[in-house]
Amino acid sequence: MRSALLVALAVAAIVATACGGTPAASPAAPTAATAATTAASPTAKPLVKFSVGYASVSGTQAAAWVAKEKGIFQKNGLDVTLESIAGGSSPTAALLSDQIQALQISVEAVSATLEGADIVYVAGPVSSPLFWFIAGPQIKTPTDLKGQKIAATGVGTATYFADILALRSFGLDLKDVQIITTNNVPGILAAVQSGQVAGGAVSMPTYSEAKKQGLKTLVNVADLGSKYPSSWLAVRRKTIETRRADVLALVRSITEAIAFEIKDPAETQRIIGIYTKTTDPALLKETYDTLVPYLNKVPTPKAEQVGTALELIALDNPKAKGADPTKFVDPSFVQELEKAGFIDSLYR
């Protein structure tokens, strides 16, 4: 047996010498294109299943879409299913029921945690409210909104707080209007067009359609300067406790997708078109151009920005007053990626 082994080793050495004698180069890291093949190999580590929800169909959700379409989730060991959950369908309930394991959402996660949920933000791709407050032809000046109905996708949603910020800029507040809810952002546009409401805050690409229809833009809400969770990644604390490595892989994927969005405008626009069902190149470009300046290369979920959200939530929920904003964020995942030099490497 020993002699046979020595012979086999000798033959292997001769073959290696005949092939040039130099050691083989280390295999390249798997690319997005090869990730699926690698994952399918019988010897490859199986991908971890993860379901990720997104709460609106707007450009601010593009990080998850890009990570899915470009194989970034797979490259990081995740088999992700994306689920669209409209704001009126209680996305946080889907997270708490384990229908999904992560969620890209605005301030609704804060509201749910105030009521006892164990939801925490782990990444913050977009911190500015990318909404435009539009109004119907009956509104000549912002003050004409007083006593009128305005639309939001639900009380406590991103559009609701965008409405509040817009009203404040007009010298108005919630008591001056009546909120009417719609199922989604396109529903806000439809309500304004039909005259059911006088106005409401919409995001891209719905805003571009509103302009085509000749509706007035009263204010760009992002220009008002408030920063709070606009499209942040949230998970349950119990998921962090039981699947920390998977959550890190998820945050890593979203962080990498942000870099892709910044670097590849054409492909990002194509992917946005898939999920928003938009084929108009001009509209896709406008959606992209309004998004990219607000992307956070280092997507740390910041407690002070949650503090802004708590101040807005306190208008309807007294539990938000005095709440500690640090209890709603776990920045450790982004901090780990930053410390390791991963984020810097994405922009070299």
BATI-88240 format. One line per 10 residues: number of its first residue (from 1); for each residue z, y, x of N, C-alpha, C. Coordinates in steps of 0.001 Angstrom, whole numbers, padded with zeros to 6 digits. Atoms other than C-alpha are relative to their C-alpha. Layout:
N
NUM	Z:Y:X:Z:Y:X:Z:Y:X | ...
***
This chain:
348
1	000000:-001213:000837:000000:000000:000000:000000:001256:000866 | -000089:-001179:-000861:000953:002438:002778:-001314:000238:000732 | 001265:-000151:-000728:-002250:001740:004732:-001102:000501:-000922 | 001010:-000464:000965:-004341:002237:001590:000144:001483:-000258 | -000244:-001425:000240:-002712:005594:001009:-000497:000830:001158 | 000444:-000744:-001177:-003401:006694:004598:-001516:000091:000039 | 001476:-000004:000035:-007047:005687:004234:-000501:001029:-001009 | 000425:-000956:001040:-007324:007705:001004:000160:001421:000466 | -000227:-001354:-000514:-005846:010752:002666:-001033:000369:001044 | 000985:-000260:-001045:-008198:010414:005618:-001354:000310:-000607
11	001279:-000242:000675:-011220:010195:003324:-000015:001382:-000626 | -000080:-001328:000624:-010039:013306:001441:-000173:001086:001035 | 000112:-001012:-001048:-009730:015204:004713:-001430:000131:000476 | 001405:-000021:-000447:-013256:014191:005777:-000863:000741:-001007 | 000783:-000667:001041:-014684:015337:002428:000223:001505:000036 | -000309:-001432:-000049:-012894:018679:002707:-000694:000661:001163 | 000663:-000553:-001181:-014274:019198:006217:-001487:000124:-000231 | 001438:-000026:000276:-017765:018340:005082:-000379:001130:-000918 | 000288:-001076:000955:-017511:020970:002369:000273:001368:000577 | -000167:-001325:-000613:-016765:023747:004846:001349:000186:000619
21	-001292:-000044:-000657:-013153:023210:005724:000880:001148:-000361 | -000835:-001143:000362:-011894:026444:004216:000674:-000271:-001314 | -000713:000244:001246:-009259:026381:001501:-000693:000681:-001161 | 000605:-000611:001191:-010489:027066:-002002:000758:001244:-000377 | -000652:-001243:000439:-009805:030550:-003307:000854:-000277:-001211 | -000863:000150:001172:-007014:030892:-005821:-000788:000339:-001249 | 000764:-000287:001226:-008374:030769:-009356:000350:001355:-000550 | -000244:-001324:000574:-008790:034149:-011020:000841:-000138:-001252 | -000784:-000012:001232:-006427:035079:-013799:-000949:-000120:-001179 | 000901:000169:001147:-007885:034084:-017166:-000322:001324:-000655
31	000405:-001201:000714:-009869:036805:-018844:000082:-000249:-001481 | -000017:000167:001452:-009965:037463:-022576:-001058:-001000:-000443 | 001097:000885:000393:-013255:035584:-022709:000319:-001466:000257 | -000304:001384:-000327:-011819:032456:-021073:001311:-000471:-000568 | -001332:000362:000490:-008417:032515:-022723:-000066:-001109:-001035 | 000093:000997:001063:-009545:030510:-025728:-000327:-001375:000574 | 000345:001267:-000619:-011114:027829:-023522:001199:-000605:000702 | -001192:000455:-000700:-007991:027612:-021387:001019:-000548:-000977 | -000984:000420:000987:-005803:027377:-024447:-000374:-001333:-000620 | 000452:001227:000639:-007931:024544:-025784:000117:-001218:000912
41	-000110:001103:-000947:-007512:022467:-022625:001214:-000857:-000304 | -001129:000873:000310:-005294:019409:-023133:001196:000252:000890 | -001104:-000218:-000923:-003230:020386:-020082:000560:001411:-000080 | -000465:-001383:000111:-002878:024064:-021017:001224:000086:-000894 | -001175:-000218:000841:000369:025345:-022454:-000465:000463:-001374 | 000465:-000388:001339:-000092:025571:-026225:000379:001439:-000323 | -000268:-001372:000406:-000323:029055:-027682:001124:000021:-001032 | -001125:-000178:000928:002713:030310:-029583:-000493:000762:-001224 | 000458:-000652:001221:001984:031178:-033197:000881:001202:-000330 | -000694:-001235:000352:002912:034689:-034288:-000816:000696:-001075
51	000683:-000725:001067:002056:036534:-037475:000420:001467:000062 | -000252:-001434:-000150:001746:040319:-037179:-000612:000745:-001182 | 000487:-000790:001115:001442:042652:-040148:-000303:001424:000406 | 000234:-001435:-000186:-000009:046126:-040286:000007:000649:-001381 | -000363:-000569:001298:001015:048501:-043032:-001027:000958:-000579 | 001039:-000880:000546:-002104:050636:-043411:-001323:-000318:000676 | 001325:000195:-000578:-005831:050492:-042818:-000460:001352:000533 | 000355:-001272:-000638:-006167:053428:-040449:-000082:-000215:001504 | 000208:000129:-001435:-007054:054031:-036825:001282:-000176:000796 | -001262:000116:-000731:-003384:054194:-035826:000427:-001457:000180
61	-000349:001418:-000092:-003196:050413:-036323:-000868:-000749:001012 | 001039:000654:-000798:-005966:049729:-033813:000529:-000842:001156 | -000502:000783:-001137:-003738:048365:-031025:000048:-001491:-000323 | -000062:001418:000393:-003109:045122:-032902:-001400:-000555:-000217 | 001367:000468:000249:-006757:044888:-033956:-000725:-000294:001309 | 000645:000170:-001297:-007983:045337:-030384:000572:-001221:000726 | -000634:001140:-000675:-005459:042828:-029017:-000494:-001320:-000571 | 000512:001203:000649:-006724:040278:-031537:-001463:-000246:000365 | 001441:000176:-000172:-010454:040869:-031173:-000411:-000219:001457 | 000359:000123:-001414:-010482:041066:-027353:000745:-001132:000702
71	-000659:001151:-000599:-008374:037954:-026810:001224:000337:000826 | -001161:-000406:-000802:-005450:039894:-025348:001250:-000779:-000411 | -001127:000819:000442:-002911:038083:-027488:-000084:-001393:000628 | 000182:001340:-000554:-004348:034739:-026365:000298:-000022:001496 | -000226:-000057:-001439:-004310:035781:-022716:001487:000006:000327 | -001444:-000064:-000205:-000596:036407:-023105:000751:-001130:-000699 | -000628:001211:000502:000040:033017:-024685:000311:-000014:-001480 | -000311:-000099:001426:000047:034009:-028355:-001213:-000321:-000857 | 001007:000257:001030:-001926:032693:-031292:000394:000857:-001207 | -000438:-000996:000986:-001664:035751:-033547:-000902:000007:-001221
81	000676:-000239:001265:-002616:035987:-037189:000365:001400:-000466 | -000252:-001358:000493:-002999:039551:-038465:-000029:-000002:-001521 | -000062:-000104:001457:-002012:040356:-042034:000088:001464:-000412 | -000043:-001350:000558:-002783:043581:-043882:000962:000016:-001181 | -001004:-000102:001054:000190:044564:-046020:000077:001470:-000413 | 000052:-001391:000463:-000281:047734:-048078:001393:000572:-000115 | -001289:-000669:000054:002487:050305:-048031:000745:-000236:-001294 | -000650:000217:001280:003164:049741:-051723:000489:-001428:-000189 | -000378:001407:000132:003711:046014:-051099:001238:-000358:000807 | -001227:000200:-000763:006938:046439:-049082:-000226:-000838:001247
91	000228:000743:-001242:005854:045427:-045583:001293:-000499:000641 | -001248:000444:-000618:009470:045276:-044423:000545:-001244:-000689 | -000425:001217:000707:010189:042668:-047120:-000728:-001215:000554 | 000763:001094:-000599:007428:040534:-045620:000588:-000399:001346 | -000623:000277:-001291:009105:040840:-042234:001344:-000704:-000184 | -001331:000564:000214:012570:040046:-043560:-000055:-001400:-000599 | 000146:001338:000584:011298:036996:-045443:-000662:-000980:000969 | 000669:000799:-001031:009642:035705:-042248:-001421:-000388:-000374 | 001432:000162:000263:006201:035862:-043860:-000787:000420:001235 | 000548:-000456:-001271:005374:037769:-040683:001162:000106:000988
101	-001047:-000088:-001020:007265:037972:-037391:000032:001352:000715 | 000042:-001344:-000582:006255:041485:-036338:-000818:000886:-000929 | 000621:-000922:000941:005007:044596:-038054:-000268:001338:000671 | 000316:-001365:-000417:003177:047782:-037079:000209:000904:-001213 | -000414:-000751:001184:004744:050363:-039347:000557:001357:000411 | -000572:-001321:-000245:006090:053887:-039662:001516:-000050:-000227 | -001450:-000165:000139:009583:054979:-040776:000640:-000987:-000971 | -000564:000939:000960:009986:052247:-043397:000997:-000962:000641 | -000928:000901:-000686:011702:050065:-040797:001384:000629:000129 | -001288:-000700:-000067:014413:052708:-040412:000712:-000094:-001345
111	-000590:000051:001341:014981:052818:-044162:000556:-001391:-000299 | -000455:001368:000258:015255:049022:-044342:001267:-000322:000784 | -001179:000268:-000828:017764:048882:-041503:001220:000750:-000518 | -001117:-000739:000614:019887:051551:-043166:000613:-000786:-001158 | -000474:000803:001131:020152:049119:-046082:000501:-001375:000434 | -000585:001242:-000486:021359:046289:-043854:-000945:-000952:000690 | 000954:000873:-000685:018171:044798:-042393:000242:000027:001506 | -000186:000084:-001455:018099:043730:-038739:-001306:000313:000736 | 001299:-000359:-000576:014774:045409:-037908:000189:001032:001113 | -000086:-000924:-001129:014294:047193:-034595:-001409:000214:000560
121	001282:-000305:-000624:011336:048941:-032959:000020:-000436:001466 | 000075:000442:-001392:010183:047438:-029656:-001133:000671:000769 | 001072:-000751:-000660:007091:049564:-028911:-000471:001103:-000931 | 000442:-001139:000798:005718:052907:-030037:-001374:000499:000420 | 001347:-000429:-000391:001921:053174:-029678:-000365:001425:-000415 | 000340:-001335:000508:001627:056355:-031810:001250:000626:-000599 | -001225:-000667:000458:004432:058849:-032413:-000256:001277:-000780 | 000337:-001203:000767:002588:061674:-034156:-000567:-000417:-001355 | 000521:000331:001334:001877:061637:-037911:-001452:000458:-000131 | 001428:-000349:000033:-001937:061518:-037914:-000493:000031:-001439
131	000361:-000203:001405:-002397:062820:-041435:-000500:001423:-000201 | 000503:-001304:000413:-004263:065674:-043035:000306:000148:-001482 | -000320:-000220:001408:-003039:067184:-046287:-001215:000619:-000670 | 001197:-000462:000706:-006024:067519:-048620:000387:000440:-001412 | -000278:-000495:001349:-006203:069281:-051970:-001287:000119:-000802 | 001132:-000114:000909:-008480:069423:-054993:-000442:001438:-000186 | 000579:-001335:000146:-010612:072405:-056016:000883:000972:-000777 | -000867:-000897:000767:-007918:073758:-058354:001040:000701:000865 | -000987:-000596:-000912:-005720:074575:-055330:-000714:001009:000894 | 000635:-001063:-000783:-006781:077913:-053880:000803:000325:001256
141	-000894:-000234:-001130:-003754:078456:-051623:001102:-001059:-000044 | -001049:001019:000001:-000935:076092:-050544:001086:000227:-001041 | -001069:-000269:000968:001525:077845:-052852:-000389:-000422:-001416 | 000441:000482:001311:-000612:076716:-055802:000481:-001426:-000278 | -000496:001363:000170:000872:073256:-055233:001311:-000051:-000785 | -001290:-000020:000692:004151:074351:-056799:-000178:-000419:-001460 | 000079:000515:001361:004692:072433:-060025:-001075:-001042:-000202 | 001111:000957:000109:001794:070082:-059274:000447:-001417:000407 | -000205:001372:-000450:001603:066323:-058704:-000719:-000202:001330 | 000655:000368:-001248:000906:065077:-055190:000221:-001491:000232
151	-000005:001464:-000137:000249:061526:-054022:000567:-000450:001341 | -000447:000716:-001194:001853:059160:-051510:-000114:-001487:-000294 | 000098:001440:000214:001642:055423:-050978:001335:-000616:-000407 | -001310:000462:000430:005316:055160:-051881:001073:000913:000548 | -001125:-000782:-000498:008636:056929:-051508:000506:-000653:001281 | -000491:000524:-001269:009805:056558:-047920:-001069:-000537:000923 | 001096:000470:-000848:006363:055673:-046529:-000479:001119:000921 | 000530:-000986:-000939:004426:057431:-043775:-000684:001153:-000728 | 000681:-001069:000734:002313:059346:-046300:001008:000895:-000721 | -001059:-000755:000689:005458:060419:-048167:000596:001047:000936
161	-000599:-000938:-000934:006973:061988:-045074:-001020:000998:000534 | 001047:-000960:-000355:003635:063533:-044116:-000122:001065:-001088 | -000013:-000965:001103:003649:065160:-047572:001154:000989:000166 | -001180:-000870:-000158:007163:066503:-046916:-000226:001017:001108 | 000237:-000915:-001117:006188:067980:-043548:-001034:001060:-000374 | 001011:-000966:000438:003102:069590:-045090:000607:001020:-000954 | -000639:-000905:000952:005125:071038:-047971:000895:001017:000709 | -000873:-000915:-000756:007646:072489:-045528:-000811:001100:000669 | 000827:-001010:-000676:004853:074221:-043650:-000545:001031:-000985 | 000459:-000913:001044:003815:075804:-046963:001152:000803:-000613
171	-001165:-000656:000587:007347:077011:-047700:000460:-000671:-001285 | -000373:000754:001191:007792:074312:-050373:000820:-001218:000404 | -000657:001271:-000280:009844:071129:-050675:-000188:-000936:-001196 | 000235:001032:001007:010070:068010:-052821:000309:000455:-001427 | -000366:-000425:001359:011746:069746:-055762:-001086:000857:-000642 | 001076:-000845:000523:008642:071931:-056119:-001197:-000793:-000513 | 001150:000824:000402:006288:068985:-056792:000487:-001301:-000627 | -000291:001336:000511:006128:065592:-058472:-000810:-001011:000802 | 000684:001019:-000792:005299:062554:-056328:-000548:-001105:-000904 | 000659:001113:000684:002813:060050:-057745:-000399:-001015:001066
181	000292:000993:-001027:002396:056759:-055865:-001311:-000730:-000255 | 001225:000805:000037:-000819:054889:-055062:000202:-001198:000919 | -000188:001226:-000775:-001307:051497:-053475:-000356:000148:001466 | 000436:-000156:-001381:-003024:052720:-050320:-000555:001398:000206 | 000491:-001346:-000321:-004453:055768:-048544:-001305:000327:-000725 | 001192:-000318:000802:-007929:055513:-050131:000349:000316:-001457 | -000444:-000298:001361:-006055:055537:-053451:000450:001440:-000160 | -000378:-001421:000040:-004687:058981:-052577:-001237:000862:-000168 | 001255:-000746:000119:-008212:060285:-052093:-000565:-000129:-001405 | 000534:000219:001339:-009308:058732:-055388:000782:000794:-001039
191	-000839:-000751:000940:-006364:060357:-057190:-000288:001488:000067 | 000344:-001422:-000143:-007256:063768:-055773:-001369:000262:-000612 | 001357:-000176:000522:-010934:063331:-056646:-000026:-000011:-001531 | -000005:000128:001460:-010128:062349:-060224:000805:001101:-000686 | -000841:-001047:000578:-007740:065259:-060699:001353:-000514:-000464 | -001307:000550:000383:-004789:062927:-061278:001122:000681:000761 | -000964:-000740:-000807:-002999:064733:-058463:-000710:001196:000627 | 000576:-001197:-000604:-003487:068074:-056753:-000277:-000169:001482 | 000192:000160:-001429:-003251:066808:-053194:000804:-001164:000540 | -000736:001075:-000660:-001803:064381:-050693:-000448:-000138:001438
201	000303:000199:-001415:-001739:063371:-047033:-000777:-001288:000191 | 000822:001172:-000267:-004453:060983:-045854:-000253:-000120:001499 | 000291:000265:-001406:-005322:059381:-042514:-001482:-000337:000152 | 001375:000409:-000263:-008599:058496:-040840:-000152:-001496:-000248 | 001239:-000752:000250:-011120:057269:-041839:-000095:000630:-001394 | 000037:-000570:001351:-010203:058330:-045401:-000171:001517:000051 | 000100:-001455:-000095:-009853:061934:-044245:-001452:000453:000173 | 001397:-000375:-000206:-013461:062024:-043069:-000778:-000052:-001313 | 000650:000113:001308:-014601:060851:-046503:000400:001166:-000897 | -000475:-001138:000792:-012468:063575:-048099:-000772:001265:000350
211	000765:-001177:-000420:-014280:066190:-046052:-001433:-000075:-000536 | 001355:000165:000537:-017634:064750:-047102:-000062:000370:-001473 | -000059:-000303:001425:-016549:065159:-050709:000303:001475:-000274 | -000218:-001435:000145:-015843:068851:-050057:001424:000398:-000345 | -001394:-000330:000303:-012062:068673:-050514:000596:000872:001095 | -000633:-000918:-000948:-009897:071294:-048861:000968:-000727:000914 | -001049:000433:-000920:-007790:070599:-045790:000997:001142:000124 | -001005:-001058:-000058:-004558:072557:-046055:000751:000027:001314 | -000668:000014:-001301:-002958:071389:-042798:-000228:-001349:000674 | -000039:001205:-000827:-003264:068875:-039965:001471:-000244:000324
221	-001447:000220:-000114:000235:067372:-040098:000415:-000229:001447 | -000331:000239:-001404:000136:066264:-036449:000192:001307:000755 | -000111:-001293:-000668:-000296:069899:-035433:001342:000686:-000249 | -001294:-000620:000300:003114:070706:-036930:001058:-000370:001031 | -000845:000281:-001159:004719:069066:-033891:001091:-001050:-000166 | -001048:001012:000185:007065:066495:-035427:-000447:-001327:000610 | 000273:001323:-000568:007293:063162:-033608:001034:-000980:-000534 | -000861:001060:000519:008693:060036:-035209:-000845:-001272:-000082 | 000808:001217:000066:007629:056405:-035681:-001180:000161:-000954 | 001206:-000118:000812:004047:056709:-036883:-000653:-001360:-000153
231	000465:001391:000010:002632:053330:-035931:000721:-000692:001147 | -000831:000664:-001004:005361:051452:-034074:000101:-001480:-000309 | -000137:001446:000144:005854:047750:-033485:001468:-000351:-000225 | -001369:000358:000370:008947:046336:-035183:000139:-001511:-000158 | -000335:001413:000192:010588:042908:-035166:001445:-000076:-000473 | -001401:000201:000357:013844:041447:-036380:000815:-000283:001262 | -000866:000270:-001147:016782:041307:-033984:000172:-001504:000213 | -000153:001451:-000152:017118:037609:-034695:-001196:-000603:000723 | 001183:000473:-000720:013570:037149:-033411:000144:000271:001486 | -000249:-000315:-001408:014512:038890:-030177:000977:-001009:000599
241	-001024:000925:-000502:017540:036627:-029830:-000550:-001406:000216 | 000489:001383:-000071:015609:033403:-030401:-001355:-000140:000683 | 001351:000084:-000551:012133:034283:-029070:-000303:001197:000895 | 000156:-001205:-000810:012597:037006:-026493:-001289:-000023:000829 | 001214:000088:-000820:009778:035762:-024234:-001249:000259:-000835 | 001148:-000224:000879:007382:035782:-027196:-000125:001473:-000380 | 000028:-001429:000330:008356:039329:-028148:-000502:000801:001204 | 000492:-000674:-001205:007793:040419:-024537:-001513:-000165:000120 | 001450:000238:-000040:004331:038819:-024655:-000720:000859:-001031 | 000584:-000824:001056:003642:040687:-027888:-000061:001464:000440
251	-000036:-001391:-000465:004707:044049:-026440:-000981:000196:001153 | 000956:-000062:-001111:002699:043326:-023301:-001434:000086:-000542 | 001343:000011:000591:-000372:042618:-025450:-000338:001350:-000623 | 000237:-001300:000642:-000020:045831:-027468:-000175:001094:001052 | 000106:-000986:-001079:000495:047846:-024283:-001362:-000094:000689 | 001317:000208:-000602:-002643:046325:-022768:-001113:000459:-000932 | 001003:-000426:000981:-004572:046998:-025975:-000126:001518:-000038 | 000051:-001462:-000044:-003644:050688:-025802:-000897:000455:001145 | 000845:-000347:-001150:-005215:050867:-022341:-001466:-000279:-000293 | 001374:000317:000367:-008327:049156:-023679:-000569:001073:-000925
261	000458:-001046:000929:-008567:051693:-026515:-000426:001253:000753 | 000271:-001223:-000756:-008468:054544:-024018:-001246:-000155:000869 | 001067:000208:-000977:-010953:052994:-021595:-001359:-000343:-000616 | 001263:000499:000568:-013582:051559:-023953:-000213:000554:-001410 | 000192:-000624:001315:-014455:053969:-026780:-000955:-000772:-000908 | 001022:000635:000844:-017563:052116:-028000:000528:-001286:-000636 | -000488:001269:000533:-015923:048703:-028364:001184:000214:-000937 | -001127:-000302:000887:-012769:050182:-029871:-000501:000489:-001351 | 000570:-000476:001263:-014860:051983:-032470:-000591:-001155:-000806 | 000562:001155:000700:-016657:048733:-033277:001104:-000805:-000687
271	-001112:000777:000553:-013324:046973:-033816:000658:000741:-001160 | -000533:-000782:001118:-011965:049791:-035967:-000895:-000158:-001224 | 000942:000182:001102:-015102:049427:-038064:000187:-001326:-000718 | -000214:001320:000605:-014395:045728:-038640:001155:000057:-000996 | -001214:000047:000821:-010913:046322:-040037:000041:001066:-001088 | 000046:-001037:001030:-011635:049530:-041935:-001236:-000135:-000886 | 001245:000229:000747:-014963:048163:-043233:-000870:001256:000012 | 000772:-001223:-000190:-016721:051220:-041847:-001174:-000287:000927 | 001183:000204:-000834:-020272:051171:-040471:-000610:001309:000490 | 000544:-001306:-000373:-020965:054901:-040125:000433:000351:001425
281	-000375:-000293:-001392:-021089:055605:-036343:000709:001338:000168 | -000624:-001319:-000117:-020185:059274:-036797:001450:-000049:-000480 | -001348:000130:000535:-017153:058362:-038889:000906:-000769:000958 | -000785:000773:-000961:-015997:055759:-036388:000339:000824:001239 | -000251:-000859:-001169:-016358:058230:-033523:001073:001039:-000319 | -000994:-001002:000383:-014367:060837:-035418:001388:-000634:-000096 | -001275:000714:000084:-011643:058277:-036157:000567:-000235:001386 | -000432:000272:-001378:-011500:057318:-032489:000451:001285:000696 | -000302:-001256:-000697:-011546:060902:-031226:001298:000642:-000476 | -001257:-000564:000495:-008638:061890:-033451:001203:-000857:000398
291	-001088:000912:-000349:-006594:058850:-032376:000413:000077:001463 | -000288:000210:-001422:-006863:058658:-028596:000934:001046:000618 | -000925:-000965:-000614:-005135:061956:-027685:001476:-000258:-000327 | -001378:000228:000431:-002017:060697:-029474:000537:-001376:000402 | -000465:001310:-000441:-001816:057220:-027916:001011:000148:001141 | -001021:-000009:-001052:001278:056594:-025780:-000321:-001093:001016 | 000298:000989:-001037:000252:054918:-022519:001234:-000847:000314 | -001271:000711:-000160:003900:054015:-021996:000666:000033:-001379 | -000404:-000057:001411:004826:053043:-025571:001491:-000267:-000237 | -001443:000164:000175:008593:053365:-025293:000422:000496:-001378
301	-000514:-000481:001284:010230:053540:-028737:001222:000885:000264 | -001020:-000967:-000413:012355:056667:-028344:000996:000291:-001118 | -001066:-000212:000980:015693:057117:-030075:-000061:001395:-000606 | 000039:-001368:000529:015249:060883:-030399:-001071:000156:-001071 | 001040:-000064:001021:012064:060330:-032401:000438:-000721:-001276 | -000618:000617:001175:013921:057951:-034695:000957:000990:-000656 | -000876:-001035:000545:016407:060811:-035077:-000733:000935:-000946 | 000811:-000824:000899:013619:062909:-036586:-000253:-000730:-001308 | 000219:000804:001211:012863:060078:-039002:001256:-000038:-000861 | -001263:000046:000747:016535:059850:-039989:000243:001307:-000750
311	-000175:-001302:000657:016581:063554:-040781:-000867:000095:-001248 | 000886:-000006:001162:013616:063108:-043134:000502:-000972:-001074 | -000499:001007:000941:015040:059957:-044725:001243:000489:-000728 | -001251:-000501:000588:018347:061752:-045339:-000234:000884:-001219 | 000312:-000801:001182:016579:063914:-047925:000170:-000821:-001278 | -000127:000893:001153:016664:060873:-050245:001142:-001006:000147 | -000989:001046:-000256:019187:058550:-048612:001140:000536:000851 | -001134:-000553:-000757:022634:059854:-047580:000468:-000915:001125 | -000396:000911:-001072:023124:056737:-045415:-000618:000397:001343 | 000670:-000405:-001239:020763:058307:-042886:000766:001090:000740
321	-000753:-001080:-000633:023124:061204:-042229:001033:-000581:000954 | -000955:000465:-000990:025039:060574:-039047:-000296:-001368:000583 | 000351:001303:-000561:023304:057252:-038317:-000407:000141:001468 | 000289:-000024:-001434:022961:056434:-034606:-001435:-000465:000238 | 001407:000395:-000167:019229:056456:-033747:-000214:-001086:001047 | 000179:001035:-001019:019762:054178:-030741:000094:-001406:-000586 | -000154:001311:000630:020586:051332:-033137:-001312:-000527:-000576 | 001266:000370:000640:016998:051281:-034372:-001094:-000339:001016 | 001020:000236:-001035:015191:050800:-031038:000520:-000968:001053 | -000276:000819:-001176:015071:048261:-028231:-001111:000286:001006
331	001039:-000379:-000960:013160:049893:-025370:-000094:-000928:001205 | -000102:000827:-001206:013968:047077:-022925:-001313:-000695:000358 | 001246:000713:-000272:010585:045343:-023290:-000997:000904:000742 | 000901:-000939:-000679:008513:048400:-022374:000570:000371:001358 | -000628:-000328:-001278:011003:049273:-019653:-000233:-001100:001025 | 000244:001125:-000899:010598:045799:-018160:-001434:000015:000517 | 001406:-000056:-000398:006808:046127:-018142:-000252:001165:000954 | 000175:-001184:-000846:007017:049594:-016614:000600:-000238:001381 | -000673:000265:-001272:009469:048516:-013913:-000801:-000971:000861 | 000792:000990:-000730:007230:045589:-012955:-001335:000554:000494
341	001266:-000612:-000403:004290:047976:-012454:-001178:-000395:-000864 | 001085:000474:000852:002300:046366:-015252:-000764:001148:-000649 | 000671:-001097:000715:001584:049585:-017139:-000840:000836:000961 | 000784:-000741:-000992:000493:051455:-014013:-001278:-000756:000359 | 001160:000811:-000397:-001854:048564:-013167:-001127:000091:-001019 | 001018:-000080:001042:-003684:049042:-016469:-000898:001224:000148 | 000757:-001260:-000107:-004893:052510:-015448:-000491:000268:001415 | 000537:-000165:-001355:-005908:051943:-011839:-001504:-000202:000024
***
